[in-house]
Amino acid sequence: MLQLSVLIAVICVPILAMLAMGAKVEKRQRDRAKIVQERAKLMEIYKHQF
């Protein structure tokens, strides 16, 4: 019984860690895309003023 729980822990923990890392990377990419979009909007506004 103990071996089974250890085996489950050994299999599940890395998978959960990978999923967490993936979610973090995805959020960072979304944030970066948002920043790029906002910067593009600001550049458009800046161009129209001059």
CHARMM-style PDB file with segment names, atoms N, HN, CA, C and O in Angstrom:
ATOM      1  N   MET     1       0.837  -1.209   0.000  1.00  0.00      PROA
ATOM      2  CA  MET     1       0.000   0.000   0.000  1.00  0.00      PROA
ATOM      3  C   MET     1       0.875   1.264   0.000  1.00  0.00      PROA
ATOM      4  O   MET     1       0.596   2.221  -0.722  1.00  0.00      PROA
ATOM      5  N   LEU     2       1.911   1.253   0.800  1.00  0.00      PROA
ATOM      6  HN  LEU     2       2.138   0.475   1.387  1.00  0.00      PROA
ATOM      7  CA  LEU     2       2.826   2.393   0.859  1.00  0.00      PROA
ATOM      8  C   LEU     2       3.523   2.596  -0.486  1.00  0.00      PROA
ATOM      9  O   LEU     2       3.680   3.722  -0.957  1.00  0.00      PROA
ATOM     10  N   GLN     3       3.945   1.467  -1.102  1.00  0.00      PROA
ATOM     11  HN  GLN     3       3.818   0.551  -0.719  1.00  0.00      PROA
ATOM     12  CA  GLN     3       4.613   1.575  -2.403  1.00  0.00      PROA
ATOM     13  C   GLN     3       3.697   2.207  -3.436  1.00  0.00      PROA
ATOM     14  O   GLN     3       4.143   3.004  -4.261  1.00  0.00      PROA
ATOM     15  N   LEU     4       2.411   1.855  -3.395  1.00  0.00      PROA
ATOM     16  HN  LEU     4       2.047   1.208  -2.725  1.00  0.00      PROA
ATOM     17  CA  LEU     4       1.455   2.396  -4.354  1.00  0.00      PROA
ATOM     18  C   LEU     4       1.324   3.907  -4.193  1.00  0.00      PROA
ATOM     19  O   LEU     4       1.314   4.634  -5.186  1.00  0.00      PROA
ATOM     20  N   SER     5       1.224   4.385  -2.957  1.00  0.00      PROA
ATOM     21  HN  SER     5       1.232   3.795  -2.150  1.00  0.00      PROA
ATOM     22  CA  SER     5       1.089   5.829  -2.731  1.00  0.00      PROA
ATOM     23  C   SER     5       2.368   6.561  -3.137  1.00  0.00      PROA
ATOM     24  O   SER     5       2.301   7.674  -3.660  1.00  0.00      PROA
ATOM     25  N   VAL     6       3.515   5.957  -2.905  1.00  0.00      PROA
ATOM     26  HN  VAL     6       3.569   5.053  -2.481  1.00  0.00      PROA
ATOM     27  CA  VAL     6       4.783   6.560  -3.323  1.00  0.00      PROA
ATOM     28  C   VAL     6       4.837   6.629  -4.841  1.00  0.00      PROA
ATOM     29  O   VAL     6       5.249   7.643  -5.405  1.00  0.00      PROA
ATOM     30  N   LEU     7       4.420   5.552  -5.505  1.00  0.00      PROA
ATOM     31  HN  LEU     7       4.085   4.729  -5.047  1.00  0.00      PROA
ATOM     32  CA  LEU     7       4.407   5.509  -6.967  1.00  0.00      PROA
ATOM     33  C   LEU     7       3.493   6.591  -7.523  1.00  0.00      PROA
ATOM     34  O   LEU     7       3.857   7.281  -8.476  1.00  0.00      PROA
ATOM     35  N   ILE     8       2.304   6.748  -6.934  1.00  0.00      PROA
ATOM     36  HN  ILE     8       2.008   6.188  -6.160  1.00  0.00      PROA
ATOM     37  CA  ILE     8       1.369   7.785  -7.379  1.00  0.00      PROA
ATOM     38  C   ILE     8       1.988   9.166  -7.192  1.00  0.00      PROA
ATOM     39  O   ILE     8       1.897  10.018  -8.076  1.00  0.00      PROA
ATOM     40  N   ALA     9       2.616   9.384  -6.043  1.00  0.00      PROA
ATOM     41  HN  ALA     9       2.690   8.692  -5.325  1.00  0.00      PROA
ATOM     42  CA  ALA     9       3.252  10.677  -5.772  1.00  0.00      PROA
ATOM     43  C   ALA     9       4.357  10.956  -6.791  1.00  0.00      PROA
ATOM     44  O   ALA     9       4.468  12.067  -7.310  1.00  0.00      PROA
ATOM     45  N   VAL    10       5.171   9.938  -7.071  1.00  0.00      PROA
ATOM     46  HN  VAL    10       5.080   9.036  -6.649  1.00  0.00      PROA
ATOM     47  CA  VAL    10       6.295  10.100  -8.002  1.00  0.00      PROA
ATOM     48  C   VAL    10       5.789  10.420  -9.400  1.00  0.00      PROA
ATOM     49  O   VAL    10       6.431  11.176 -10.130  1.00  0.00      PROA
ATOM     50  N   ILE    11       4.638   9.853  -9.788  1.00  0.00      PROA
ATOM     51  HN  ILE    11       4.117   9.239  -9.195  1.00  0.00      PROA
ATOM     52  CA  ILE    11       4.095  10.102 -11.123  1.00  0.00      PROA
ATOM     53  C   ILE    11       3.346  11.437 -11.177  1.00  0.00      PROA
ATOM     54  O   ILE    11       3.501  12.199 -12.131  1.00  0.00      PROA
ATOM     55  N   CYS    12       2.536  11.717 -10.152  1.00  0.00      PROA
ATOM     56  HN  CYS    12       2.410  11.098  -9.377  1.00  0.00      PROA
ATOM     57  CA  CYS    12       1.649  12.888 -10.199  1.00  0.00      PROA
ATOM     58  C   CYS    12       2.368  14.215  -9.963  1.00  0.00      PROA
ATOM     59  O   CYS    12       2.056  15.211 -10.616  1.00  0.00      PROA
ATOM     60  N   VAL    13       3.320  14.239  -9.041  1.00  0.00      PROA
ATOM     61  HN  VAL    13       3.574  13.430  -8.510  1.00  0.00      PROA
ATOM     62  CA  VAL    13       3.962  15.505  -8.683  1.00  0.00      PROA
ATOM     63  C   VAL    13       4.649  16.170  -9.881  1.00  0.00      PROA
ATOM     64  O   VAL    13       4.444  17.363 -10.103  1.00  0.00      PROA
ATOM     65  N   PRO    14       5.457  15.441 -10.661  1.00  0.00      PROA
ATOM     66  CA  PRO    14       6.071  16.095 -11.832  1.00  0.00      PROA
ATOM     67  C   PRO    14       5.046  16.570 -12.854  1.00  0.00      PROA
ATOM     68  O   PRO    14       5.226  17.624 -13.464  1.00  0.00      PROA
ATOM     69  N   ILE    15       3.967  15.799 -13.049  1.00  0.00      PROA
ATOM     70  HN  ILE    15       3.821  14.943 -12.553  1.00  0.00      PROA
ATOM     71  CA  ILE    15       2.925  16.195 -13.999  1.00  0.00      PROA
ATOM     72  C   ILE    15       2.261  17.482 -13.532  1.00  0.00      PROA
ATOM     73  O   ILE    15       2.058  18.403 -14.323  1.00  0.00      PROA
ATOM     74  N   LEU    16       1.919  17.548 -12.234  1.00  0.00      PROA
ATOM     75  HN  LEU    16       2.084  16.800 -11.591  1.00  0.00      PROA
ATOM     76  CA  LEU    16       1.312  18.762 -11.685  1.00  0.00      PROA
ATOM     77  C   LEU    16       2.269  19.941 -11.783  1.00  0.00      PROA
ATOM     78  O   LEU    16       1.851  21.060 -12.081  1.00  0.00      PROA
ATOM     79  N   ALA    17       3.546  19.695 -11.534  1.00  0.00      PROA
ATOM     80  HN  ALA    17       3.885  18.787 -11.291  1.00  0.00      PROA
ATOM     81  CA  ALA    17       4.548  20.757 -11.627  1.00  0.00      PROA
ATOM     82  C   ALA    17       4.641  21.270 -13.066  1.00  0.00      PROA
ATOM     83  O   ALA    17       4.726  22.475 -13.301  1.00  0.00      PROA
ATOM     84  N   MET    18       4.624  20.342 -14.023  1.00  0.00      PROA
ATOM     85  HN  MET    18       4.555  19.363 -13.832  1.00  0.00      PROA
ATOM     86  CA  MET    18       4.687  20.737 -15.437  1.00  0.00      PROA
ATOM     87  C   MET    18       3.455  21.549 -15.826  1.00  0.00      PROA
ATOM     88  O   MET    18       3.562  22.546 -16.541  1.00  0.00      PROA
ATOM     89  N   LEU    19       2.286  21.121 -15.354  1.00  0.00      PROA
ATOM     90  HN  LEU    19       2.199  20.312 -14.774  1.00  0.00      PROA
ATOM     91  CA  LEU    19       1.050  21.855 -15.656  1.00  0.00      PROA
ATOM     92  C   LEU    19       1.106  23.257 -15.065  1.00  0.00      PROA
ATOM     93  O   LEU    19       0.708  24.226 -15.713  1.00  0.00      PROA
ATOM     94  N   ALA    20       1.594  23.363 -13.848  1.00  0.00      PROA
ATOM     95  HN  ALA    20       1.917  22.576 -13.321  1.00  0.00      PROA
ATOM     96  CA  ALA    20       1.705  24.666 -13.195  1.00  0.00      PROA
ATOM     97  C   ALA    20       2.664  25.567 -13.971  1.00  0.00      PROA
ATOM     98  O   ALA    20       2.374  26.744 -14.187  1.00  0.00      PROA
ATOM     99  N   MET    21       3.800  25.019 -14.388  1.00  0.00      PROA
ATOM    100  HN  MET    21       4.036  24.063 -14.213  1.00  0.00      PROA
ATOM    101  CA  MET    21       4.774  25.789 -15.168  1.00  0.00      PROA
ATOM    102  C   MET    21       4.156  26.230 -16.490  1.00  0.00      PROA
ATOM    103  O   MET    21       4.337  27.370 -16.918  1.00  0.00      PROA
ATOM    104  N   GLY    22       3.424  25.318 -17.136  1.00  0.00      PROA
ATOM    105  HN  GLY    22       3.277  24.392 -16.788  1.00  0.00      PROA
ATOM    106  CA  GLY    22       2.776  25.636 -18.402  1.00  0.00      PROA
ATOM    107  C   GLY    22       1.784  26.772 -18.246  1.00  0.00      PROA
ATOM    108  O   GLY    22       1.728  27.674 -19.082  1.00  0.00      PROA
ATOM    109  N   ALA    23       0.996  26.731 -17.169  1.00  0.00      PROA
ATOM    110  HN  ALA    23       1.042  25.999 -16.490  1.00  0.00      PROA
ATOM    111  CA  ALA    23       0.015  27.787 -16.924  1.00  0.00      PROA
ATOM    112  C   ALA    23       0.722  29.113 -16.686  1.00  0.00      PROA
ATOM    113  O   ALA    23       0.264  30.156 -17.154  1.00  0.00      PROA
ATOM    114  N   LYS    24       1.838  29.078 -15.959  1.00  0.00      PROA
ATOM    115  HN  LYS    24       2.210  28.231 -15.579  1.00  0.00      PROA
ATOM    116  CA  LYS    24       2.590  30.296 -15.659  1.00  0.00      PROA
ATOM    117  C   LYS    24       3.155  30.900 -16.947  1.00  0.00      PROA
ATOM    118  O   LYS    24       3.082  32.109 -17.164  1.00  0.00      PROA
ATOM    119  N   VAL    25       3.720  30.036 -17.799  1.00  0.00      PROA
ATOM    120  HN  VAL    25       3.780  29.053 -17.623  1.00  0.00      PROA
ATOM    121  CA  VAL    25       4.302  30.499 -19.067  1.00  0.00      PROA
ATOM    122  C   VAL    25       3.213  31.087 -19.954  1.00  0.00      PROA
ATOM    123  O   VAL    25       3.405  32.123 -20.590  1.00  0.00      PROA
ATOM    124  N   GLU    26       2.047  30.400 -19.988  1.00  0.00      PROA
ATOM    125  HN  GLU    26       1.891  29.558 -19.471  1.00  0.00      PROA
ATOM    126  CA  GLU    26       0.936  30.873 -20.818  1.00  0.00      PROA
ATOM    127  C   GLU    26       0.476  32.260 -20.351  1.00  0.00      PROA
ATOM    128  O   GLU    26       0.217  33.140 -21.172  1.00  0.00      PROA
ATOM    129  N   LYS    27       0.377  32.449 -19.030  1.00  0.00      PROA
ATOM    130  HN  LYS    27       0.588  31.735 -18.363  1.00  0.00      PROA
ATOM    131  CA  LYS    27      -0.035  33.745 -18.495  1.00  0.00      PROA
ATOM    132  C   LYS    27       0.989  34.820 -18.852  1.00  0.00      PROA
ATOM    133  O   LYS    27       0.625  35.938 -19.216  1.00  0.00      PROA
ATOM    134  N   ARG    28       2.279  34.471 -18.744  1.00  0.00      PROA
ATOM    135  HN  ARG    28       2.574  33.562 -18.449  1.00  0.00      PROA
ATOM    136  CA  ARG    28       3.334  35.430 -19.064  1.00  0.00      PROA
ATOM    137  C   ARG    28       3.244  35.831 -20.539  1.00  0.00      PROA
ATOM    138  O   ARG    28       3.414  37.003 -20.876  1.00  0.00      PROA
ATOM    139  N   GLN    29       2.977  34.859 -21.418  1.00  0.00      PROA
ATOM    140  HN  GLN    29       2.839  33.907 -21.144  1.00  0.00      PROA
ATOM    141  CA  GLN    29       2.862  35.161 -22.849  1.00  0.00      PROA
ATOM    142  C   GLN    29       1.662  36.067 -23.112  1.00  0.00      PROA
ATOM    143  O   GLN    29       1.738  36.990 -23.923  1.00  0.00      PROA
ATOM    144  N   ARG    30       0.533  35.794 -22.409  1.00  0.00      PROA
ATOM    145  HN  ARG    30       0.470  35.044 -21.750  1.00  0.00      PROA
ATOM    146  CA  ARG    30      -0.656  36.633 -22.577  1.00  0.00      PROA
ATOM    147  C   ARG    30      -0.376  38.052 -22.107  1.00  0.00      PROA
ATOM    148  O   ARG    30      -0.749  39.019 -22.771  1.00  0.00      PROA
ATOM    149  N   ASP    31       0.286  38.174 -20.952  1.00  0.00      PROA
ATOM    150  HN  ASP    31       0.588  37.389 -20.412  1.00  0.00      PROA
ATOM    151  CA  ASP    31       0.634  39.501 -20.430  1.00  0.00      PROA
ATOM    152  C   ASP    31       1.525  40.244 -21.411  1.00  0.00      PROA
ATOM    153  O   ASP    31       1.340  41.436 -21.654  1.00  0.00      PROA
ATOM    154  N   ARG    32       2.499  39.524 -21.978  1.00  0.00      PROA
ATOM    155  HN  ARG    32       2.649  38.555 -21.781  1.00  0.00      PROA
ATOM    156  CA  ARG    32       3.422  40.146 -22.921  1.00  0.00      PROA
ATOM    157  C   ARG    32       2.665  40.599 -24.169  1.00  0.00      PROA
ATOM    158  O   ARG    32       2.920  41.688 -24.684  1.00  0.00      PROA
ATOM    159  N   ALA    33       1.748  39.785 -24.655  1.00  0.00      PROA
ATOM    160  HN  ALA    33       1.540  38.900 -24.237  1.00  0.00      PROA
ATOM    161  CA  ALA    33       0.953  40.143 -25.832  1.00  0.00      PROA
ATOM    162  C   ALA    33       0.118  41.392 -25.547  1.00  0.00      PROA
ATOM    163  O   ALA    33      -0.019  42.264 -26.405  1.00  0.00      PROA
ATOM    164  N   LYS    34      -0.436  41.469 -24.340  1.00  0.00      PROA
ATOM    165  HN  LYS    34      -0.325  40.761 -23.643  1.00  0.00      PROA
ATOM    166  CA  LYS    34      -1.235  42.628 -23.949  1.00  0.00      PROA
ATOM    167  C   LYS    34      -0.379  43.889 -23.949  1.00  0.00      PROA
ATOM    168  O   LYS    34      -0.800  44.940 -24.433  1.00  0.00      PROA
ATOM    169  N   ILE    35       0.826  43.769 -23.402  1.00  0.00      PROA
ATOM    170  HN  ILE    35       1.167  42.915 -23.009  1.00  0.00      PROA
ATOM    171  CA  ILE    35       1.743  44.918 -23.351  1.00  0.00      PROA
ATOM    172  C   ILE    35       2.089  45.376 -24.757  1.00  0.00      PROA
ATOM    173  O   ILE    35       2.111  46.575 -25.031  1.00  0.00      PROA
ATOM    174  N   VAL    36       2.358  44.432 -25.650  1.00  0.00      PROA
ATOM    175  HN  VAL    36       2.340  43.457 -25.427  1.00  0.00      PROA
ATOM    176  CA  VAL    36       2.698  44.769 -27.037  1.00  0.00      PROA
ATOM    177  C   VAL    36       1.524  45.486 -27.705  1.00  0.00      PROA
ATOM    178  O   VAL    36       1.718  46.473 -28.415  1.00  0.00      PROA
ATOM    179  N   GLN    37       0.303  44.986 -27.472  1.00  0.00      PROA
ATOM    180  HN  GLN    37       0.146  44.185 -26.895  1.00  0.00      PROA
ATOM    181  CA  GLN    37      -0.884  45.624 -28.056  1.00  0.00      PROA
ATOM    182  C   GLN    37      -1.049  47.044 -27.538  1.00  0.00      PROA
ATOM    183  O   GLN    37      -1.324  47.961 -28.312  1.00  0.00      PROA
ATOM    184  N   GLU    38      -0.883  47.232 -26.228  1.00  0.00      PROA
ATOM    185  HN  GLU    38      -0.659  46.487 -25.600  1.00  0.00      PROA
ATOM    186  CA  GLU    38      -1.027  48.564 -25.640  1.00  0.00      PROA
ATOM    187  C   GLU    38       0.036  49.513 -26.186  1.00  0.00      PROA
ATOM    188  O   GLU    38      -0.243  50.681 -26.459  1.00  0.00      PROA
ATOM    189  N   ARG    39       1.249  49.002 -26.341  1.00  0.00      PROA
ATOM    190  HN  ARG    39       1.475  48.054 -26.119  1.00  0.00      PROA
ATOM    191  CA  ARG    39       2.329  49.819 -26.885  1.00  0.00      PROA
ATOM    192  C   ARG    39       1.993  50.241 -28.319  1.00  0.00      PROA
ATOM    193  O   ARG    39       2.231  51.386 -28.703  1.00  0.00      PROA
ATOM    194  N   ALA    40       1.442  49.319 -29.104  1.00  0.00      PROA
ATOM    195  HN  ALA    40       1.248  48.389 -28.792  1.00  0.00      PROA
ATOM    196  CA  ALA    40       1.063  49.633 -30.484  1.00  0.00      PROA
ATOM    197  C   ALA    40      -0.014  50.717 -30.507  1.00  0.00      PROA
ATOM    198  O   ALA    40       0.035  51.633 -31.328  1.00  0.00      PROA
ATOM    199  N   LYS    41      -0.984  50.605 -29.603  1.00  0.00      PROA
ATOM    200  HN  LYS    41      -1.023  49.861 -28.936  1.00  0.00      PROA
ATOM    201  CA  LYS    41      -2.042  51.635 -29.516  1.00  0.00      PROA
ATOM    202  C   LYS    41      -1.442  52.999 -29.181  1.00  0.00      PROA
ATOM    203  O   LYS    41      -1.789  54.010 -29.792  1.00  0.00      PROA
ATOM    204  N   LEU    42      -0.542  53.012 -28.207  1.00  0.00      PROA
ATOM    205  HN  LEU    42      -0.260  52.191 -27.711  1.00  0.00      PROA
ATOM    206  CA  LEU    42       0.099  54.270 -27.815  1.00  0.00      PROA
ATOM    207  C   LEU    42       0.883  54.856 -28.983  1.00  0.00      PROA
ATOM    208  O   LEU    42       0.873  56.070 -29.185  1.00  0.00      PROA
ATOM    209  N   MET    43       1.552  54.021 -29.743  1.00  0.00      PROA
ATOM    210  HN  MET    43       1.559  53.035 -29.579  1.00  0.00      PROA
ATOM    211  CA  MET    43       2.311  54.493 -30.897  1.00  0.00      PROA
ATOM    212  C   MET    43       1.371  55.110 -31.930  1.00  0.00      PROA
ATOM    213  O   MET    43       1.699  56.128 -32.541  1.00  0.00      PROA
ATOM    214  N   GLU    44       0.195  54.492 -32.126  1.00  0.00      PROA
ATOM    215  HN  GLU    44      -0.071  53.666 -31.630  1.00  0.00      PROA
ATOM    216  CA  GLU    44      -0.785  55.036 -33.073  1.00  0.00      PROA
ATOM    217  C   GLU    44      -1.248  56.422 -32.624  1.00  0.00      PROA
ATOM    218  O   GLU    44      -1.309  57.358 -33.421  1.00  0.00      PROA
ATOM    219  N   ILE    45      -1.570  56.535 -31.339  1.00  0.00      PROA
ATOM    220  HN  ILE    45      -1.520  55.774 -30.692  1.00  0.00      PROA
ATOM    221  CA  ILE    45      -2.011  57.817 -30.790  1.00  0.00      PROA
ATOM    222  C   ILE    45      -0.910  58.863 -30.978  1.00  0.00      PROA
ATOM    223  O   ILE    45      -1.173  59.996 -31.382  1.00  0.00      PROA
ATOM    224  N   TYR    46       0.325  58.461 -30.677  1.00  0.00      PROA
ATOM    225  HN  TYR    46       0.539  57.541 -30.349  1.00  0.00      PROA
ATOM    226  CA  TYR    46       1.477  59.353 -30.792  1.00  0.00      PROA
ATOM    227  C   TYR    46       1.644  59.824 -32.243  1.00  0.00      PROA
ATOM    228  O   TYR    46       1.893  61.005 -32.488  1.00  0.00      PROA
ATOM    229  N   LYS    47       1.504  58.892 -33.211  1.00  0.00      PROA
ATOM    230  HN  LYS    47       1.302  57.933 -33.011  1.00  0.00      PROA
ATOM    231  CA  LYS    47       1.647  59.243 -34.627  1.00  0.00      PROA
ATOM    232  C   LYS    47       0.581  60.233 -35.064  1.00  0.00      PROA
ATOM    233  O   LYS    47       0.855  61.154 -35.833  1.00  0.00      PROA
ATOM    234  N   HSD    48      -0.657  60.036 -34.562  1.00  0.00      PROA
ATOM    235  HN  HSD    48      -0.880  59.287 -33.938  1.00  0.00      PROA
ATOM    236  CA  HSD    48      -1.745  60.924 -34.988  1.00  0.00      PROA
ATOM    237  C   HSD    48      -1.574  62.338 -34.467  1.00  0.00      PROA
ATOM    238  O   HSD    48      -2.085  63.284 -35.065  1.00  0.00      PROA
ATOM    239  N   GLN    49      -0.856  62.496 -33.353  1.00  0.00      PROA
ATOM    240  HN  GLN    49      -0.441  61.727 -32.867  1.00  0.00      PROA
ATOM    241  CA  GLN    49      -0.665  63.831 -32.794  1.00  0.00      PROA
ATOM    242  C   GLN    49       0.349  64.632 -33.601  1.00  0.00      PROA
ATOM    243  O   GLN    49       0.315  65.863 -33.596  1.00  0.00      PROA
ATOM    244  N   PHE    50       1.264  63.931 -34.304  1.00  0.00      PROA
ATOM    245  HN  PHE    50       1.291  62.931 -34.308  1.00  0.00      PROA
ATOM    246  CA  PHE    50       2.320  64.643 -35.038  1.00  0.00      PROA
ATOM    247  C   PHE    50       2.237  64.398 -36.538  1.00  0.00      PROA
ATOM    248  OT1 PHE    50       3.052  64.924 -37.295  1.00  0.00      PROA
TER     249      PHE     50
END
